[in-house]
C-alpha cells in the first residue's frame, strides 16, 4: 500500500457524512514480541469486620427489595426526579458515556486507566458485578470501600424514599445504584466519570448525563425482547446517549446499526470518529500474557502498546478506548499532536478485566469468561484458540434463562471437547436440566454431563481435563453468565 492509499491520511479533515466503511484494518506484517505478566484482576471481597459485613448485607437486602435489573419501566422520569432532589450531581463533572452490546466494561476499564495515567481523578460506573456490588462504583481505578458504599447509600436514602413516594413505581435497584454512583462522583469529586449503560441507552437510568464523548461498542443481538430484533432497531435505543455537540466514537458496526448511529449524530450536530476510518487497529501480535498492538488514533500512530488481555476483540476495545480518551482531550480537533506514547503504554499495560478470559488456576488451566450471548461467545471462542494451546478443552456452562442459550452453545461447540452443564444461584439461572437438553441437541449426548451444583461442575470439568495427563494441555473454560463466573471465581480462591 502506498502512502497516498493510506485510509488514515485524511482522517481528521475527512467529511463525516459519507457512507460508513466498516472494514476491519488487517494486521500488518511487522513482527513484535514482548514478555509480560498480566496484572492481577482486583475484585473486592466481603469485609472482614463482622459489623461492617452485616451493615453491607443490610444495604444489599434493602436494595434487593426493589425491582431487579431485568424488570424495567422504560423511562428516566424516576432517576431524573432523584437527580433533581440531590441537586443534579451528575452535572458537576464531564463524562464519557458507553453503550453497545459487548465489550462495554473492558472498554470502560481501559478508558479509566488511560485517564488515570494522565493524572485525572476518575469515577467509573459499570454493571453487572462479578463478585461484589461495590465493584460497580470505582474511584481512581479501585472499587469504593464497603464503608463508603454504605455511607453513600445512607446519604441518598431519604431522597430515594422521597422520590418513591411521588412516583407510580419505586426506584429500581439499578436506578438507586446509578444515583449512588453519581452522588459519590460529585462528592469525591472526580475530574471525569466513565459510565456504562445498563441496557439500551435512551431510557437507561444512566442517561441523565450528557456525555462529552459517547462511545458505542459493537452492537449485536441481545435483549431483543426489549431493544429490538435487528442491530438497526437496537441501535435506535443505544443512539439515545448521543447528545448535542458531543463526539461519538463508533466501534465497527453492522451496516444498519451504523446508519442509525450516523443519522442520530447528524441530527444533534455531533462529531463522529469511526473504527476502520478515523482510528483502528493497525497491527497486533500475540504476546506472553496478552498482545502487542499498533493502534492508529485520532492524533497518529501508537506503536508497541502491550495489552495484558487476550483476543482480537480486546485489541478493538483498546482502539475504541484510545480514541475516546483522545476525543476527551481534544486530539484531532483542538490539538493536533497525539497523546504521550509512554503514558499510553503505561496505562494499557496496567489494565485488568476480571472474568474476561481470566486465568485463575494452572494444572489444569482454568479460564473464566463472562460471555453470555452468541456474539460474545464467538469472540471468546476465537480468542481462546489464539491465546491458549489446549489439546482438550472442557466447558462449564451456566446461563440465564432470558438469553439465547442455543446460540451461545453453538458458538462454543467447535472448541469444547465436552461440556459440563450447571446453574448458578441466581433466580434468573436456567435450570440445568433444561439447559442440558439444548446442549445435547448441539453437542450430542456423549459430550454432555450435567452437574446442577457449580462446585460439582467445576470438580467434574477439572477431572475431565486432567484425563489428558499433567503435561498434555487440558483446560477448563467457565462461561455463560457473569454470575456463574463470579461464583466460580470465589470457589477457585479468587476473593
Rosetta blueprint (number, residue, H / E / L):
1 X L
2 X L
3 X H
4 X H
5 X H
6 X L
7 X L
8 X L
9 X L
10 X L
11 X L
12 X L
13 X L
14 X L
15 X L
16 X L
17 X L
18 X L
19 X L
20 X L
21 X L
22 X L
23 X L
24 X L
25 X L
26 X L
27 X L
28 X L
29 X L
30 X L
31 X L
32 X L
33 X L
34 X L
35 X L
36 X L
37 X L
38 X L
39 X L
40 X L
41 X L
42 X L
43 X L
44 X L
45 X L
46 X L
47 X L
48 X L
49 X L
50 X H
51 X H
52 X H
53 X H
54 X H
55 X H
56 X H
57 X H
58 X H
59 X H
60 X H
61 X H
62 X H
63 X H
64 X H
65 X L
66 X L
67 X L
68 X L
69 X L
70 X L
71 X L
72 X L
73 X L
74 X L
75 X L
76 X L
77 X H
78 X H
79 X H
80 X H
81 X H
82 X H
83 X H
84 X H
85 X H
86 X H
87 X L
88 X L
89 X H
90 X H
91 X H
92 X L
93 X L
94 X E
95 X E
96 X E
97 X E
98 X E
99 X E
100 X L
101 X L
102 X L
103 X L
104 X H
105 X H
106 X H
107 X H
108 X H
109 X H
110 X H
111 X H
112 X H
113 X H
114 X H
115 X H
116 X H
117 X H
118 X L
119 X L
120 X L
121 X L
122 X E
123 X E
124 X E
125 X E
126 X L
127 X L
128 X L
129 X L
130 X L
131 X L
132 X L
133 X H
134 X H
135 X H
136 X H
137 X E
138 X E
139 X E
140 X L
141 X L
142 X E
143 X E
144 X L
145 X L
146 X H
147 X H
148 X H
149 X H
150 X H
151 X H
152 X H
153 X H
154 X H
155 X H
156 X H
157 X H
158 X H
159 X H
160 X H
161 X H
162 X H
163 X H
164 X H
165 X H
166 X H
167 X L
168 X L
169 X L
170 X L
171 X L
172 X L
173 X H
174 X H
175 X H
176 X H
177 X H
178 X H
179 X H
180 X H
181 X H
182 X H
183 X H
184 X H
185 X H
186 X H
187 X H
188 X H
189 X L
190 X L
191 X L
192 X E
193 X E
194 X E
195 X E
196 X E
197 X L
198 X L
199 X L
200 X L
201 X L
202 X L
203 X L
204 X L
205 X H
206 X H
207 X H
208 X H
209 X L
210 X L
211 X L
212 X L
213 X E
214 X E
215 X E
216 X E
217 X L
218 X L
219 X L
220 X L
221 X L
222 X L
223 X L
224 X H
225 X H
226 X H
227 X H
228 X L
229 X L
230 X L
231 X H
232 X H
233 X H
234 X H
235 X H
236 X H
237 X H
238 X H
239 X H
240 X H
241 X H
242 X L
243 X L
244 X L
245 X L
246 X L
247 X E
248 X E
249 X E
250 X E
251 X L
252 X L
253 X L
254 X L
255 X H
256 X H
257 X H
258 X H
259 X H
260 X H
261 X H
262 X H
263 X H
264 X H
265 X H
266 X H
267 X H
268 X L
269 X L
270 X L
271 X E
272 X E
273 X E
274 X E
275 X E
276 X L
277 X L
278 X L
279 X E
280 X E
281 X E
282 X E
283 X E
284 X E
285 X E
286 X E
287 X E
288 X L
289 X L
290 X E
291 X E
292 X E
293 X E
294 X E
295 X E
296 X E
297 X E
298 X L
299 X L
300 X E
301 X E
302 X E
303 X E
304 X E
305 X E
306 X E
307 X E
308 X L
309 X L
310 X L
311 X L
312 X H
313 X H
314 X H
315 X H
316 X H
317 X H
318 X H
319 X H
320 X H
321 X H
322 X H
323 X H
324 X H
325 X H
326 X H
327 X H
328 X H
329 X H
330 X L
331 X E
332 X L
333 X L
334 X L
335 X E
336 X L
337 X L
338 X L
339 X L
340 X L
341 X H
342 X H
343 X H
344 X H
345 X H
346 X H
347 X H
348 X H
349 X H
350 X L
351 X L
352 X L
353 X L
354 X L
355 X L
356 X L
357 X L
358 X E
359 X E
360 X E
361 X E
362 X L
363 X L
364 X L
365 X E
366 X E
367 X E
368 X E
369 X L
370 X L
371 X L
372 X L
373 X L
374 X H
375 X H
376 X H
377 X H
378 X H
379 X H
380 X H
381 X H
382 X H
383 X H
384 X H
385 X H
386 X H
387 X H
388 X L
389 X L
390 X L
391 X L
392 X E
393 X E
394 X E
395 X E
396 X E
397 X E
398 X L
399 X L
400 X E
401 X L
402 X L
403 X L
404 X L
405 X H
406 X H
407 X H
408 X H
409 X H
410 X H
411 X H
412 X H
413 X H
414 X L
415 X L
416 X L
417 X L
418 X E
419 X E
420 X E
421 X E
422 X L
423 X L
424 X L
425 X L
426 X L
427 X L
428 X L
429 X E
430 X L
431 X L
432 X H
433 X H
434 X H
435 X H
436 X H
437 X H
438 X H
439 X H
440 X H
441 X H
442 X H
443 X H
444 X L
445 X H
446 X H
447 X H
448 X E
449 X E
450 X E
451 X L
452 X L
453 X L
454 X H
455 X H
456 X H
457 X H
458 X H
459 X H
460 X H
461 X H
462 X H
463 X H
464 X H
465 X H
466 X H
467 X L
468 X L
469 X L
470 X L
471 X L
472 X L
473 X L
474 X E
475 X E
476 X E
477 X E
478 X E
479 X E
480 X L
481 X L
482 X H
483 X H
484 X H
485 X H
486 X H
487 X H
488 X H
489 X H
490 X H
491 X H
492 X L
493 X L
494 X L
495 X L
